Amino acid sequence: MVAVVEKVKRRAREGGPLPVRDATRPLALRIKKEDVLLAKCGDPRNCVVARALDRALGDLFVECHVGAKITKVMTKTEVIRYETSNRLSVAIPRFDNSPDPARPVWDLPPGTYELKVPTGANRLGGKPGSHRKKGERRRSKVSGFHPRAIIRARIVETCSSLARGEAR
């Protein structure tokens, strides 16, 4: 495995970087209990997700970098970008930053997890807000009310009740 990694790095130095592309299909990962027990914190070739990817992709897999939004899977010929699922994006940083690296914390049960196809702004060349329809604007969560107006109304209500001598 080390020889393959060195070969990929040498190719990147000599012939330029590996081509990077977005995934076209989601990838299902089966995380087993052994993956969690044998994984090492912060090692892109031996973390929980890397062990599951190694089993899923076989000889093609080299290493992976799991981020909060994007997971980059390096194969022998290219780098494939996947969107990290919410559950994995929370579990991986906690695993890597475990207080005791000998016994890292993994919150998720063994099972099947999915790396998704990047959407909207997460795609290569995507722009912020590209997931919205044309002409659609960002709106506050409470339709028709601005959060400051709601807060201001509560402050006025609290102050007037205190002025009247009412206890909270």
C-alpha positions as CSV (number, residue, x, y, z in Angstrom):
1,M,0.0,0.0,0.0
2,V,2.8,2.4,0.8
3,A,4.4,1.8,-2.6
4,V,1.1,2.7,-4.3
5,V,0.8,6.0,-2.3
6,E,4.4,6.9,-3.1
7,K,3.7,6.1,-6.8
8,V,0.6,8.4,-6.8
9,K,2.6,11.2,-5.0
10,R,5.5,10.8,-7.5
11,R,3.0,11.0,-10.4
12,A,1.5,14.2,-8.9
13,R,5.0,15.7,-8.7
14,E,6.2,14.7,-12.2
15,G,3.1,14.7,-14.3
16,G,0.9,17.2,-12.5
17,P,-1.9,16.6,-10.1
18,L,-4.4,13.9,-10.4
19,P,-7.6,15.0,-12.2
20,V,-10.4,16.0,-9.8
21,R,-14.1,15.4,-10.5
22,D,-17.4,15.3,-8.8
23,A,-19.1,12.0,-8.2
24,T,-21.9,11.1,-10.5
25,R,-23.4,8.4,-8.3
26,P,-23.7,8.1,-4.5
27,L,-21.5,5.6,-2.7
28,A,-22.8,3.3,0.0
29,L,-20.2,2.5,2.8
30,R,-20.6,-0.4,5.1
31,I,-18.9,0.5,8.4
32,K,-18.2,-2.5,10.5
33,K,-17.3,-2.8,14.2
34,E,-13.8,-3.9,13.2
35,D,-13.3,-0.7,11.2
36,V,-13.9,1.3,14.4
37,L,-11.7,-0.9,16.5
38,L,-8.7,-1.0,14.1
39,A,-8.9,2.7,12.9
40,K,-6.4,5.3,13.8
41,C,-7.2,9.0,14.5
42,G,-6.2,11.5,11.8
43,D,-4.8,8.9,9.4
44,P,-6.3,9.4,5.9
45,R,-5.4,5.8,5.0
46,N,-6.6,4.1,8.2
47,C,-9.6,6.1,9.6
48,V,-13.0,4.5,9.9
49,V,-14.2,5.8,6.6
50,A,-11.0,4.9,4.8
51,R,-11.2,1.3,6.0
52,A,-14.8,1.1,4.7
53,L,-13.8,2.7,1.4
54,D,-10.9,0.3,1.0
55,R,-13.3,-2.6,1.3
56,A,-15.8,-0.9,-1.2
57,L,-13.3,0.2,-3.8
58,G,-10.6,-2.6,-3.4
59,D,-7.3,-2.0,-5.2
60,L,-8.3,1.4,-6.6
61,F,-8.5,3.1,-3.2
62,V,-5.4,5.0,-2.0
63,E,-6.7,7.4,0.7
64,C,-9.5,9.8,1.7
65,H,-9.9,13.2,3.3
66,V,-13.2,13.6,5.1
67,G,-14.3,17.2,5.6
68,A,-17.5,18.7,7.0
69,K,-19.0,19.2,3.6
70,I,-16.8,17.3,1.1
71,T,-15.1,13.9,1.2
72,K,-12.2,13.5,-1.3
73,V,-11.5,9.9,-2.3
74,M,-8.1,9.5,-3.9
75,T,-7.8,6.5,-6.3
76,K,-4.8,5.5,-8.4
77,T,-6.0,7.6,-11.4
78,E,-8.2,10.4,-10.0
79,V,-9.7,12.2,-7.0
80,I,-13.4,11.9,-6.7
81,R,-15.4,14.4,-4.6
82,Y,-18.5,13.3,-2.6
83,E,-20.7,15.3,-0.3
84,T,-20.3,14.1,3.3
85,S,-23.5,13.0,4.9
86,N,-24.6,14.9,8.1
87,R,-24.0,12.0,10.4
88,L,-20.5,11.3,9.2
89,S,-19.6,15.0,9.2
90,V,-20.3,15.1,12.9
91,A,-18.7,11.8,13.8
92,I,-15.4,12.1,12.0
93,P,-14.1,15.3,13.7
94,R,-15.1,13.9,17.1
95,F,-13.2,10.6,16.3
96,D,-10.1,12.5,15.1
97,N,-10.0,14.8,18.1
98,S,-10.6,12.1,20.7
99,P,-8.9,12.9,24.0
100,D,-7.4,9.4,24.1
101,P,-6.1,8.4,20.6
102,A,-5.7,4.8,21.9
103,R,-9.4,4.6,22.5
104,P,-11.1,7.0,20.1
105,V,-14.8,7.9,20.3
106,W,-17.1,6.8,17.5
107,D,-20.7,7.8,18.0
108,L,-22.4,5.9,15.1
109,P,-23.5,2.3,15.2
110,P,-22.1,-0.1,12.6
111,G,-24.2,0.0,9.4
112,T,-24.5,1.5,5.9
113,Y,-23.8,5.2,5.4
114,E,-23.8,7.1,2.1
115,L,-21.4,9.5,0.5
116,K,-23.7,11.7,-1.7
117,V,-23.3,13.3,-5.1
118,P,-22.3,17.0,-4.5
119,T,-25.1,19.5,-5.1
120,G,-25.3,23.2,-5.6
121,A,-22.5,25.2,-4.1
122,N,-20.6,22.1,-3.2
123,R,-20.0,21.1,-6.8
124,L,-16.8,22.0,-8.6
125,G,-17.4,25.5,-9.9
126,G,-20.6,25.9,-8.0
127,K,-21.6,29.3,-6.6
128,P,-23.2,30.1,-3.2
129,G,-26.9,30.1,-3.5
130,S,-26.9,28.0,-6.7
131,H,-29.3,25.5,-5.1
132,R,-32.1,28.1,-5.2
133,K,-34.4,28.6,-8.2
134,K,-33.7,31.6,-10.4
135,G,-35.1,34.8,-8.8
136,E,-35.7,33.1,-5.4
137,R,-34.2,35.0,-2.5
138,R,-33.2,34.0,1.0
139,R,-36.0,34.5,3.5
140,S,-36.1,34.6,7.2
141,K,-37.4,31.4,8.9
142,V,-40.6,33.2,10.1
143,S,-42.3,34.4,7.0
144,G,-43.3,38.1,7.0
145,F,-41.4,38.9,10.3
146,H,-37.9,40.0,10.8
147,P,-36.1,38.4,13.8
148,R,-35.1,41.8,15.1
149,A,-38.8,42.9,15.2
150,I,-39.7,39.8,17.2
151,I,-36.9,40.4,19.7
152,R,-37.7,44.1,20.0
153,A,-41.4,43.2,20.7
154,R,-40.3,40.8,23.5
155,I,-38.0,43.4,25.0
156,V,-40.7,46.0,25.0
157,E,-43.2,43.5,26.5
158,T,-40.7,42.6,29.3
159,C,-39.9,46.2,30.1
160,S,-43.5,47.2,30.3
161,S,-44.4,44.3,32.6
162,L,-41.4,45.2,34.9
163,A,-42.6,48.8,34.9
164,R,-46.1,47.6,36.0
165,G,-44.4,45.6,38.8
166,E,-45.4,42.2,37.5
167,A,-42.9,39.5,38.5
168,R,-41.7,37.1,35.9
